[in-house]
Amino acid sequence: MPPVKTVPAGSVPNDIDTGGDVYKLPPVTVNLVMVPVMVTDADGRLIAGLQPKDFNVLENGVPQKLKFFTSDPFPLSAALIIDTGMPEVALKKIQDTLPALQGAFSQFDEVGVYTYSTRVGRVADFTSVSKELTVALNEVKAYSGENNGPPVTSGPLGPQGPMINGLPIDTPTTPVSTPPKEAHVLNDAIVAAARDLAKRGRDRRKIIFIISDGRELSSTASYADTLKVLLTQNITVYAVGVEGAAIPIYDRLQRIHLPKSTKAMGYSDILPKYVNATGGGTVHGELTQADIERAYAQAIGDARNEYTLAYSSKFSIGGYREIEVQVRRKGLKVYAKRGYYPLPTPR
């Protein structure tokens, strides 16, 4: 095993530590690749106590020498994305769980709040878990979701009143209204959050935490372009799926590559694709309020308590690089990003 700079347990602050520059990452190296890694047993329980010698890291199939390793938790920079385009009953269920979500973060974390439906909104810039975050989440509680049914645009109950040949009786020249174009711009919301996360400090683990039914339709950004942003900026996606996304079969279906002819139809649940590709484990698909609240604590805990490995890539130019992380113990599951795009080398 090559020499590895191992940060000993306890050198990263826990929730009772205060103030100061309590730990440092290795000196900035343009080709230093940071790889957060989560290891669980068959029942999904986190495995602690692993050492550098227990890991193998390959880039494009070539073994890499670890330069840095720690099992200590990192403070989080978390972009919270909430889908407000869900049916009203589903959004209300999520709104009732937001206090539990806030409680899952620690005093060392910072959280930005975003929403999306037909467009993306930024409710709050990154703030500590304090009154400012409470104010932002209270604002989200006041939002309304979609009505549980299609809009009425014609017939005796239409918005213009009585109709003849598709035109209102009183104003024959007024055109018939049409339903607004349906859109669920999840990709655009992820890109907006990722761009803001890119500005946060290197001493934090950057995550996007999505609460959604996973529908994606009519975003400006494609899935491929959105994933490239995430992998370039070393951002991990975690998600709690509700409504259709809470049905287990959706996770398996959405791992299947869609043919080009069907991409215009969007995705029924795109969450597993982002979570799997960035190393966020699995989508927590929950249906009841209590289960959703427990999923918050588990997902945020997983994000905070991952192993952190780093190596210096031998390549200074090029495109996408595949990453494979192996653990030299049987029966364990490893979750890590599948690859990355190197940033341009500064002059």
C-alpha positions as CSV (number, residue, x, y, z in Angstrom):
1,M,0.0,0.0,0.0
2,P,1.5,3.4,-1.0
3,P,1.9,6.1,1.6
4,V,-1.5,7.8,2.3
5,K,-2.2,10.9,4.3
6,T,-4.8,9.6,6.7
7,V,-6.7,12.1,8.8
8,P,-7.2,10.4,12.2
9,A,-10.6,10.0,13.7
10,G,-11.7,13.0,15.7
11,S,-9.8,15.6,13.7
12,V,-12.9,16.7,11.9
13,P,-15.4,18.5,14.3
14,N,-18.4,16.7,15.7
15,D,-21.5,18.6,16.8
16,I,-20.0,19.7,20.1
17,D,-16.8,21.2,18.7
18,T,-16.7,25.0,18.1
19,G,-14.9,27.5,16.0
20,G,-11.5,27.6,14.4
21,D,-9.8,25.9,11.5
22,V,-10.1,22.5,12.9
23,Y,-8.9,20.5,9.9
24,K,-7.4,20.9,6.5
25,L,-7.7,19.2,3.2
26,P,-4.6,18.4,1.3
27,P,-3.0,21.3,-0.6
28,V,-4.9,22.3,-3.7
29,T,-3.8,20.1,-6.7
30,V,-5.4,20.7,-10.0
31,N,-5.8,17.0,-10.7
32,L,-6.7,15.8,-7.2
33,V,-9.8,13.7,-7.4
34,M,-12.0,13.6,-4.3
35,V,-14.2,10.5,-4.0
36,P,-16.8,10.3,-1.2
37,V,-17.6,6.6,-0.7
38,M,-20.5,5.0,1.3
39,V,-20.2,1.4,2.3
40,T,-23.1,-0.6,3.7
41,D,-23.9,-4.2,4.5
42,A,-26.7,-6.2,2.9
43,D,-29.3,-4.6,5.2
44,G,-28.2,-1.0,4.3
45,R,-26.3,-0.3,7.6
46,L,-23.2,1.9,7.3
47,I,-19.9,0.0,7.8
48,A,-17.4,1.9,10.0
49,G,-13.8,1.1,10.7
50,L,-12.4,0.6,7.2
51,Q,-8.8,1.7,6.5
52,P,-7.1,2.8,3.3
53,K,-5.8,-0.7,2.7
54,D,-9.4,-1.9,2.4
55,F,-10.0,0.1,-0.7
56,N,-9.0,-0.1,-4.4
57,V,-9.7,2.8,-6.7
58,L,-9.5,2.5,-10.4
59,E,-9.7,5.3,-13.0
60,N,-10.4,4.1,-16.5
61,G,-9.4,0.6,-15.3
62,V,-6.0,1.8,-14.0
63,P,-5.3,1.4,-10.2
64,Q,-4.7,4.7,-8.4
65,K,-2.6,5.5,-5.4
66,L,-4.5,7.1,-2.6
67,K,-3.2,10.5,-1.4
68,F,-5.8,11.2,1.2
69,F,-8.2,9.2,3.4
70,T,-10.5,10.0,6.2
71,S,-13.6,8.5,7.8
72,D,-14.5,11.6,9.7
73,P,-17.7,13.5,8.9
74,F,-17.6,16.6,6.8
75,P,-19.8,19.7,7.2
76,L,-22.4,19.9,4.4
77,S,-23.2,22.5,1.8
78,A,-26.7,21.2,0.9
79,A,-28.9,22.5,-1.8
80,L,-32.5,21.4,-0.9
81,I,-34.8,21.1,-4.0
82,I,-38.5,20.7,-3.4
83,D,-40.9,19.7,-6.1
84,T,-43.9,22.1,-5.8
85,G,-45.5,20.7,-9.0
86,M,-46.8,17.6,-7.3
87,P,-50.5,17.2,-6.5
88,E,-51.7,19.3,-3.6
89,V,-52.2,16.3,-1.2
90,A,-48.6,15.1,-1.9
91,L,-47.1,18.6,-1.4
92,K,-49.0,19.0,1.8
93,K,-47.5,15.8,3.2
94,I,-44.0,17.1,2.4
95,Q,-44.7,20.5,4.0
96,D,-45.8,18.8,7.2
97,T,-42.4,17.0,7.4
98,L,-40.1,20.1,6.8
99,P,-39.4,20.7,10.6
100,A,-38.0,17.1,10.7
101,L,-35.9,17.9,7.6
102,Q,-34.4,20.9,9.3
103,G,-33.6,18.9,12.4
104,A,-31.6,16.4,10.3
105,F,-28.9,19.1,9.6
106,S,-26.3,20.1,12.2
107,Q,-25.1,23.5,13.3
108,F,-22.0,23.1,11.0
109,D,-24.1,22.7,7.8
110,E,-25.3,25.3,5.4
111,V,-28.5,24.9,3.4
112,G,-29.9,26.6,0.3
113,V,-33.5,26.2,-0.6
114,Y,-34.9,25.8,-4.2
115,T,-38.3,24.9,-5.6
116,Y,-39.4,24.0,-9.1
117,S,-42.5,23.2,-11.1
118,T,-42.9,24.9,-14.5
119,R,-39.9,27.1,-13.5
120,V,-37.1,27.2,-10.9
121,G,-37.2,29.4,-7.8
122,R,-34.5,30.1,-5.2
123,V,-36.2,30.6,-1.9
124,A,-33.0,31.2,0.2
125,D,-29.3,31.4,-0.4
126,F,-27.0,29.2,1.6
127,T,-27.5,29.8,5.3
128,S,-26.7,28.1,8.6
129,V,-29.4,26.0,10.3
130,S,-30.9,28.9,12.1
131,K,-33.9,31.3,11.9
132,E,-33.1,32.2,8.3
133,L,-33.6,28.5,7.3
134,T,-36.8,28.4,9.3
135,V,-38.2,31.4,7.5
136,A,-37.4,29.9,4.1
137,L,-39.1,26.6,4.9
138,N,-42.1,28.4,6.3
139,E,-42.4,30.2,3.0
140,V,-42.4,26.8,1.2
141,K,-45.2,25.7,3.5
142,A,-47.4,28.4,2.0
143,Y,-47.0,27.1,-1.5
144,S,-49.9,25.3,-3.3
145,G,-49.4,22.2,-5.4
146,E,-51.3,21.1,-8.5
147,N,-55.0,20.4,-8.4
148,N,-55.9,16.7,-8.6
149,G,-57.4,16.9,-12.0
150,P,-57.1,18.5,-15.4
151,P,-58.1,22.2,-15.8
152,V,-61.7,22.8,-17.1
153,T,-61.5,24.8,-20.4
154,S,-64.8,24.1,-22.1
155,G,-68.3,23.0,-21.5
156,P,-70.9,24.6,-19.1
157,L,-68.3,24.8,-16.4
158,G,-65.6,26.5,-18.5
159,P,-64.0,29.7,-17.4
160,Q,-65.9,31.9,-19.9
161,G,-69.4,30.7,-19.1
162,P,-71.9,29.4,-21.8
163,M,-70.2,28.5,-25.1
164,I,-71.4,28.2,-28.7
165,N,-69.1,26.6,-31.3
166,G,-66.2,26.9,-28.9
167,L,-66.6,30.7,-28.3
168,P,-68.2,32.5,-25.4
169,I,-71.7,33.9,-26.1
170,D,-70.9,37.5,-24.9
171,T,-67.6,37.9,-26.6
172,P,-67.5,35.9,-29.9
173,T,-64.1,37.1,-30.8
174,T,-62.4,35.8,-27.6
175,P,-60.4,32.6,-28.4
176,V,-60.9,29.5,-26.3
177,S,-58.3,29.2,-23.5
178,T,-56.1,26.1,-23.5
179,P,-54.5,24.4,-20.6
180,P,-51.0,25.7,-19.7
181,K,-48.2,23.5,-21.0
182,E,-47.2,20.9,-18.4
183,A,-43.6,21.1,-17.3
184,H,-41.5,19.7,-14.5
185,V,-38.1,21.3,-14.9
186,L,-36.1,19.1,-12.5
187,N,-33.0,19.2,-14.6
188,D,-33.0,23.0,-14.6
189,A,-33.4,23.1,-10.8
190,I,-30.4,20.8,-10.4
191,V,-28.3,22.9,-12.7
192,A,-29.2,26.1,-10.8
193,A,-28.4,24.5,-7.4
194,A,-25.2,23.0,-8.7
195,R,-23.9,26.3,-10.0
196,D,-24.4,27.9,-6.6
197,L,-22.8,24.9,-4.8
198,A,-19.8,25.3,-7.0
199,K,-19.0,28.5,-5.2
200,R,-19.0,27.0,-1.7
201,G,-15.8,26.1,0.1
202,R,-13.7,23.0,-0.6
203,D,-13.8,22.1,3.0
204,R,-17.4,21.1,2.7
205,R,-19.1,18.1,1.2
206,K,-21.5,19.4,-1.5
207,I,-24.8,17.6,-1.9
208,I,-28.1,18.2,-3.6
209,F,-31.1,16.8,-1.6
210,I,-34.2,16.4,-3.7
211,I,-37.8,15.8,-2.5
212,S,-39.9,15.0,-5.5
213,D,-42.0,12.5,-7.5
214,G,-39.1,12.4,-10.0
215,R,-41.0,13.7,-13.1
216,E,-38.9,15.5,-15.6
217,L,-40.4,17.3,-18.6
218,S,-39.4,20.3,-20.7
219,S,-36.2,21.4,-18.9
220,T,-33.8,23.5,-21.0
221,A,-30.9,21.3,-19.7
222,S,-30.7,17.7,-20.8
223,Y,-30.0,14.8,-18.4
224,A,-26.5,14.4,-19.9
225,D,-25.6,18.0,-19.5
226,T,-27.0,18.2,-16.0
227,L,-25.0,15.1,-15.0
228,K,-21.8,16.6,-16.4
229,V,-22.3,19.6,-14.2
230,L,-22.7,17.4,-11.1
231,L,-19.7,15.2,-11.9
232,T,-17.5,18.2,-12.7
233,Q,-18.3,19.9,-9.4
234,N,-18.1,16.7,-7.3
235,I,-21.7,17.0,-6.2
236,T,-23.6,14.0,-4.8
237,V,-27.4,13.7,-5.2
238,Y,-29.6,12.2,-2.5
239,A,-33.3,12.0,-2.9
240,V,-36.6,11.1,-1.1
241,G,-39.1,9.9,-3.7
242,V,-42.8,10.5,-3.0
243,E,-45.9,9.6,-5.0
244,G,-44.9,7.5,-8.0
245,A,-41.2,7.7,-7.1
246,A,-42.0,5.8,-3.9
247,I,-43.0,2.7,-5.9
248,P,-39.9,0.4,-5.9
249,I,-40.3,-0.8,-9.5
250,Y,-39.8,2.8,-10.7
251,D,-36.2,2.6,-9.5
252,R,-35.5,-0.4,-11.7
253,L,-37.3,1.0,-14.7
254,Q,-35.4,4.3,-14.7
255,R,-32.0,2.6,-14.9
256,I,-32.9,1.5,-18.4
257,H,-31.6,3.9,-21.1
258,L,-34.4,5.6,-23.0
259,P,-34.2,5.4,-26.8
260,K,-33.9,8.8,-28.5
261,S,-37.4,8.5,-29.9
262,T,-38.9,8.6,-26.4
263,K,-36.9,11.3,-24.8
264,A,-39.4,14.0,-25.8
265,M,-41.8,12.3,-23.4
266,G,-39.6,13.1,-20.5
267,Y,-39.0,10.8,-17.5
268,S,-41.6,9.4,-15.1
269,D,-38.9,9.2,-12.4
270,I,-35.4,10.4,-13.1
271,L,-34.2,10.4,-9.5
272,P,-32.5,7.0,-9.5
273,K,-30.4,8.0,-12.5
274,Y,-28.9,11.0,-10.7
275,V,-28.5,9.2,-7.4
276,N,-26.9,6.1,-8.9
277,A,-24.5,8.1,-11.1
278,T,-23.2,10.4,-8.4
279,G,-22.9,7.8,-5.6
280,G,-25.8,8.9,-3.4
281,G,-26.8,5.3,-2.6
282,T,-30.5,4.6,-3.3
283,V,-33.6,6.7,-3.6
284,H,-35.5,6.7,-0.3
285,G,-39.0,5.9,-1.6
286,E,-41.5,6.6,1.2
287,L,-45.2,6.9,1.3
288,T,-46.2,7.9,4.9
289,Q,-45.2,11.0,6.7
290,A,-43.4,9.1,9.5
291,D,-41.3,7.2,6.9
292,I,-40.4,10.3,5.0
293,E,-39.2,11.9,8.3
294,R,-37.0,8.9,9.0
295,A,-35.7,9.0,5.5
296,Y,-34.5,12.5,6.0
297,A,-32.3,11.6,8.9
298,Q,-30.9,8.5,7.2
299,A,-30.1,10.3,3.9
300,I,-28.4,13.3,5.6
301,G,-26.6,11.0,8.0
302,D,-25.3,8.9,5.0
303,A,-24.1,12.1,3.3
304,R,-22.2,13.3,6.3
305,N,-20.6,10.0,7.4
306,E,-19.1,8.7,4.1
307,Y,-15.4,7.8,3.7
308,T,-13.4,10.4,1.7
309,L,-10.7,9.1,-0.6
310,A,-8.5,11.2,-2.9
311,Y,-5.9,10.4,-5.6
312,S,-3.9,12.4,-8.1
313,S,-5.0,11.6,-11.6
314,K,-2.2,10.8,-14.1
315,F,-4.1,12.6,-16.9
316,S,-4.2,16.4,-17.1
317,I,-6.4,16.6,-20.2
318,G,-9.3,14.6,-21.7
319,G,-13.0,13.9,-21.2
320,Y,-15.0,11.7,-19.0
321,R,-13.1,9.4,-16.7
322,E,-14.7,6.3,-15.2
323,I,-14.2,5.5,-11.5
324,E,-14.6,2.2,-9.8
325,V,-14.2,1.8,-6.0
326,Q,-13.7,-1.7,-4.6
327,V,-13.7,-2.9,-1.0
328,R,-11.6,-5.9,-0.1
329,R,-14.3,-7.4,2.0
330,K,-17.0,-9.7,0.9
331,G,-20.7,-9.0,1.2
332,L,-20.5,-5.2,1.3
333,K,-22.1,-2.7,-1.0
334,V,-20.1,0.3,-2.3
335,Y,-21.7,3.6,-3.4
336,A,-19.5,6.1,-5.2
337,K,-19.7,8.3,-8.2
338,R,-19.2,6.4,-11.4
339,G,-16.9,9.0,-13.0
340,Y,-16.0,12.6,-13.4
341,Y,-15.1,15.3,-15.8
342,P,-11.8,17.0,-15.0
343,L,-11.8,20.8,-14.8
344,P,-9.5,22.7,-17.2
345,T,-6.0,23.1,-15.8
346,P,-5.5,26.7,-14.9
347,R,-2.5,28.5,-16.4
